[in-house]
Amino acid sequence: MTEAGAAPAEKPAGKAEKAPAELLIGSGQRINRNPTDISFWALVAEDYRTNGSKLASCGFWALFVHRYGNWRFNVKNRLLAFPLNALFRLMFDFVRFFFGIQLSVETQVGRRVILLHHGGMYLGAAKIGDGVLLKQNTTMGYRIGGDYGLPTLEDNVEVGTGAAILGAVTIGHDSFVAANSLVLKDVPPNSIAMGVPARAFPKLDE
């Protein structure tokens, strides 16, 4: 049985490609991927401040569920872990259905991440770095018909509304992905990526 919100395992040889609805159901590795330089509750408080210090912030609650989903992996006793897992599944589905944010529990999420607005967020990245800002209707995950790797967003990346980042690509630090762009290749640091498929250009201030 796979973990709710988990990123998918590597593509088995000879198997048909998974349908998009299955992409965040995967290996179920029970590894705490929360940042190690800060305690759980300090991390939650930082997420709260970063996302506007508002309890009504959907982005904060999506991050809270993700942080909790990783924290519970510290509990190794199966009897104690059972109610924690059940609570996670309930909260994960609530955030997915009512806020429209699906953030894979297997995604390594850095600090001071902002989920600005909500709806249509399908975030199956390998890593989201520190200081990343994501807007609504963003998609990250496998590239169907291509590799089965997942995107990496380095620190201080901003992703515009409606952008899609697919495959084992890296968005370099301090880069911006323009709205409605489709990124299928690596983006160098300090760049602007735009278009379908996206092309990368150096920032004007560089």
N, C-alpha and C positions, 0 to 999 in steps of 0.2 A: 504494500500500500504506500503510495507516494504522499509527500507532505503537501498540504494546501499552500499554494503560492510559491512552490519550489520551482527553480529553473530546471530545464530539462537536461537529462543525461545526454551523452554523446550519441550520435546516430548509429544504431547497430548496422553492421554490414548486411546488405541485401534486404533491408527493411524499407517499406514505403515511408515517404516523408510524412510527418505528423501534420494534422490539420491545425490551422491557427488557434483554434479554441483549446488545443492541448499544450500549447507551447510553454506554459508556466507550470506544468505538472511534470516532475522529473525525479531526480535521484534520491531526494529525501535525506541528504546528508545532514546529520545533526551537529552542525558546527556553528558556534557563536561568531558571527561576522561583524558584530558591533565594534566600533573603535575601541582600542585597548587603553588609550591614554586618558580615559574619563569614565567615571562610574555610570551605572545605568540611569539613576535618577538625575544626576547632573546632566547627562546627555538629553534626557527628556526635557528638562528645564531649558536647555540651550535650544532645542528644537522649537519649544513653545515661544521663546523670545524671537528666534529667527523668523518664524512664520506669523509675526504680528502680535504676539501676546494675546491672542484671542481664542477662547475655547470653541468658538464657532468655526475656526479654521479647519477646513477639510484636509488640507495638506499636513497640518500638525497631527491630526488623528491617524492619517495614513502612515506617517513616520512612526508614531507611537506604536501602532500595531506591528510594524516591521521591527522596531527595536525590541518589543516584547517577544515577538516570534523568535528572535535570535537569542535573547536572554534566557528563555525557558530551556534552551539546549544545555545550559549549565546543570540542570536537574537530571541526574542520571537514573535515579530510582523510577522504575516504570509506574509504580503505583502512585507516586507523588506527581509524576509527569502527566498522567492521564487527564486530570482536570485542567491543567495548564494548557495542554494540547487542545482540549475541547473548547476552552475559552478563546484560544487563538483562532481556531477555525471559525467560530462564531463571529469574532471581530473582523477577521479577514473578509468574510463574505459580506458583512454589513458595509464595510468600506467600499468593497467592489460594487455592490448593487446600488447603494444609496449615494455614494460620492463619485462613482465612476473612476476609481483609482485602483489599479491592480499592480502592486509593487512586489516583485518576487522576493520571498524570504531568503533566497540564496544569492540575491544581489548584495554585494558589499557596498554599503552606503556610508559615506564619510560624514563629517560634521558640517553644521551650518548650511544644510541643504534646504532649498526653498521649493515647495510645490505650489506655484502661484496659480490660483483658480483651480477648478477641478472639472472632471468629466473627460472621458475618452483617453485617460492615461493608462497605457499598457507598458509597464516598465520592467522588461526582462533583460536588464543589462548584466554584464559580469561585474562591473564596478562603476559606481558613481562617486566621484571624488569630493573633496571639501569645497564648500562655497558654490556648489552647482545650483543653477536656477532652471526649473522646468515649468513650462506653461502647458495649458490644456491641450488635449487631443494629440499628445506626443506618443509615439510608438517606438519601442526598442525591443529587439529580439532577433531570432534566427532570420536568415535570408532564405526564403523558400526557393529551392532550385539551385542554391549555392552552398556555401559552407554552413556548418552547424555551430559556428562560434557565436559569441555574444559580444555586444559593444562594450567598450571601456570609455568612460568620460573622465578625463583628468580634472585637476582642480580649476575652479572658477570658470567653468563652461556655462554658457547660457543657451538654452534650446527654445526656439520660438514656437508659437502656436501651430499645431498641425504637422510638425516635422516628424520624419521617420528615420531612424538610424538602425540599419540592419546588418547583421553579420559580424564577423570578428574584426571590427574596425576600431580605431582609437581616435577620439577627438582630443587634440592636444590642449594643454592648459591655456586658459585665458582666451578661448575661441568662442565664436558665436555662430550658431546654426540658425539661419533665417527661417521665417515661417513657411510652412508647406514645402520645405525642402526634403529631398530623399537622399540620404547619405549612404553610399555603398563602398566608399574608399576612405582611407585614413585622412584626417585633417591635421595639418601641422599646427603647432602651438601659435598663438596670437594670430589666428586667421578668422576669416568670415567664410562660411560655407553656404552656398545658395544655389537653388535650381533643382531640376529633376532630369537626370541625376545631378547631385550637387557638385559644384566645382569650388575649390578653395582659393581665396585671395588673401594676401597679407592685409592686416588692418592698416588703415591710413596713418595712424599715429605711430606705427612701428618704423 
